[in-house]
Amino acid sequence: MFKPVSRPIADTPALYGKAAKKFRKETEKNAHKRTSPEEIERIKRNFEKFKAIQQFE
């Protein structure tokens, strides 16, 4: 029988007031940033490494 190895992740609470304004400001400030092609390639290589060693029962 399957036994969970971790606890479920709790729901993320909604933001209100100053916290919501700060989050929105940071989001808008970083909206134009893109990941460089080199970083994307590094991420893909790491993904392939992990995919190669994964094991499922």
ABEGO torsion letter per residue (X at the ends): XBBBABBBBBBBBBBBEAAAAAAAAAAAAAAABBBBAAAAAAAAAAAAAAAAABBBX
